[in-house]
Amino acid sequence: MDELPSQGPAGEPGLPLDRRAELSEFLRTRRARLKPEDVGLPDFGRHRRVPGLRREELAQLAGVSVAYYTRLEQGNGRNVSAEVLDAIARALRLTDAEHAHLTHLAKPKQHKKKQPARPQQVRVALRQLIDTFDSVPAYVVGRRSDILVWNRMAAAVFGDWSELPPQERNWARMVFLKPEYRELFVEWDQKASDIVSLLRMDAGCHPDDPRLSALVGELSVKSEEFRRLWATHDVKEKSHGVKRLHHPLVGELILHFESFRLVDDEEQSLLTYHAEPGSASAEALRLLASWGTDATRAGATSPQ
């Protein structure tokens, strides 16, 4: 079993994210993506000076005053009720994930006393369970997209993360800063978008996390693509789907993934990958299972 040491940071501490600015930009970008005809309003074309809906149109749809909505979009979510947020979410056609993100930004949980961040630790029994998955790549991901524990098959498919410094065992860093992961994911753009969306949700829940803000700051400096995706303020969650990979040893892999959020720690998720029985990808996984982490080391020196 491999795991991220509990004290391994995801970057040097940074300044907290500005929750009010996050709320303001999230509402503005959600409003900008809607057209009048999307919500049954007339479009006066050339007279419109802003993309998407005007503030007064959104306020009308939500059943609140323009002044009230304007204050909210300016980042002042103080004393906003759940009912008003629900109405605004409906007017903006928010998904469940976006609705939850809006609630976190507008009505952050209040803590009596600020506690230091707890180390991310995975239960021993769960680590042992992952180790029993002989032919299934599996790992646990925590806050900030940190990879906490993984099994032998995950190392064979995605790379031997034990060879990385602890602070680099992070999906966001690997996807945006390591060229080999751009080669690994056939649909890299989608993977990158998914990672940024999850970081956005994390920022909504934990705007005061200095390590998260440090990670965002580092990636914003080093990756133009990250900056562009971060500016969209998109949020979404995926509990299942398909990933297409190009493995350096076995070639194309088409894997179905399932994501399970842990009931006793909602900041951690278990991810598993499997191939269709009898498929070429299933045979490729069988070969990788027989090679184990040696497959990763061999792949690193094999021609692309």
Number of C-alpha atoms within 10 A of each C-alpha: 11 16 19 24 14 13 12 16 17 22 18 13 14 17 14 16 20 13 22 18 14 22 24 20 18 23 20 18 16 19 21 16 12 18 16 16 11 13 15 9 12 10 13 8 8 6 7 11 8 9 12 20 24 19 19 15 17 22 20 15 17 20 14 15 13 17 12 13 23 15 13 19 22 16 21 18 22 11 8 14 12 12 9 14 20 17 16 23 21 14 19 22 16 16 14 13 17 21 18 19 24 25 22 20 24 26 17 16 11 7 7 6 6 8 7 7 9 8 11 18 16 18 8 8 9 12 19 12 12 23 20 11 15 15 21 22 25 27 25 25 24 20 22 26 23 23 22 25 26 25 27 26 29 25 23 25 27 17 22 21 21 15 9 12 10 21 17 20 24 22 19 24 21 14 21 20 16 11 10 14 19 19 16 21 21 18 14 18 13 11 19 19 19 19 22 26 21 21 23 24 24 20 25 23 20 21 22 17 20 19 20 28 24 19 20 24 16 16 19 16 10 13 13 12 14 22 16 11 18 19 12 16 20 21 26 18 15 12 11 14 11 13 17 15 23 19 22 20 20 18 12 17 24 20 20 15 18 17 19 15 16 12 9 7 12 11 15 22 22 18 21 20 22 19 20 12 9 8 12 15 20 18 16 19 24 16 16 23 21 15 15 22 22 15 23 21 15 12 17 14 10 10 7 11
